[in-house]
Amino acid sequence: MTDQPKKQVNPMAAAVEATALNDFYRNRNLMLADALERERQEKDAMQAEIDRLTKINGKLQDAAVQTGAAKTDKKDAENGG
């Protein structure tokens, strides 16, 4: 960083600038926090949907296995098993 000469600044101007920067960063932080919370809610909703679909998929797979086993039992019975 280069050395810059120090300049006298009116204290009122410095206070106004500091206040403006504080307001800017406070608003920016609030907007970022709000966006983050919306993303978390969306992620939670997506995870709930994944969990729901995973549960349905598991039930479908169980039913397919049972159906397959029933078909095998039926073929065995037809073939004198």
C-alpha angles and dihedrals in degrees: 000000000000121000110251122198114251114246130198111251125194106252091225091054090049091050092049091049092048091050092049091050092048091051092047094051094042091053091044092051091048091050091049092047090050092049090048092051091050089050091050091050091049091048091050091050091049091048090051089051091048090050091049093049092045090054091049091047091052091052091048091050091049090050091048091051091049091047090049091049091049091051090050091050090049092050090048091051092048091050092052091263 
